[in-house]
Amino acid sequence: MINYNPKSWLGMIFHLTKSDTLQILWKELVMIFAFTLLIAFVELHYFPKATVLDRLFPVYQILGFVMSLLLVFRTNTAYDRWWEGRRKWGELVNDSRNLAVKIAALELDEETNAFFARHIGNFAKACKEHLREGVNFEILNLTQEEILFLRKVDHIPSGIVELIYIQFNKLKKSGALSEEDILRLDRNLNGFLDSIGACERIKNTPIPYSYSMFFKKFIFIYVVTLPLAFVVNFGYFSAIISTFIFYVFVSLEILAEEIEDPFGMDDNDLPTDQMTERIEGIVTTILLKTAEN
């Protein structure tokens, strides 16, 4: 995710990133510009008296209004998915902190605190990678026995939670934890699974294919045929107008596609790497520093 100063207007206007739609669409913009010039040339030189084209302008005004409504719906839907993902990762940060504080208050031994610190951090890292291309055990802080255990499960984040529950049961049998202690800890641990489940729902439920296909076709047909209505009034300047309209409409669609799956590594995706490091730092400070004191 790109950090920026929203008050720096000039900096934002002239700054280009790899996700800037101008860099992504420049070839298509050139093609649309050339195509519109061709349409304008044919219309002005071969059909200068085609009065029926004069009546198309109001039609395209209505279609432009419909397009605006579709863009609003498309953008809001994508942003809602982005914001829900951010909210769930915020809940994961809070649950991790709360769980670490509750465990630290139990005054367990240093080795047990280190176990929980490792696996709370492991869960955050596993969630981050699970929502991308799959979990790599090399980035997790695991013992060989734990790796063998997790290789047997299909869902690595759930497997890590299971390891934590197994440790709870061992501590309960040894008398270090009571039933009430486990119930207090269970609330935050269930929050872990709720957060990853909500993020999986966002990732695995894209915008319906038929809607996405219709919107792309609508934009393409609208922009390609736009010169028919604009050349009569604007002449060759319609090429600039059509190209700009194409840039605006398609840019919004591209940005919506990027943020509707906010867990990747695009410029506008959530900063899950930083949030994972934050969780690790928080739980390490709470559990291990407390143990040292």
Secondary structure, DSSP 8 states (H G I E B T S, - for coil): -----TT-HHHHHH---TT-HHHHHHHHHHHHHHHHHHHHHHHHHH-TT-GGGGGHHHHHHHHHHHHHHHHHHHHHHHHHHHHHHHHHHHHHHHHHHHHHHHHHHTT--HHHHHHHHHHHHHHHHHHHHHTTT---GGGS---HHHHHHHTT-S-HHHHHHHHHHHHHHHHHHHTSS-HHHHHHHHHHHHHHHHHHHHHHHHHH--S-HHHHHHHHHHHHHHHHHHHHHHHHHHGGGHHHHHHHHHHHHHHHHHHHHHHTSTTSSSTTS--HHHHHHHHHHHHHHHHHHHHH-
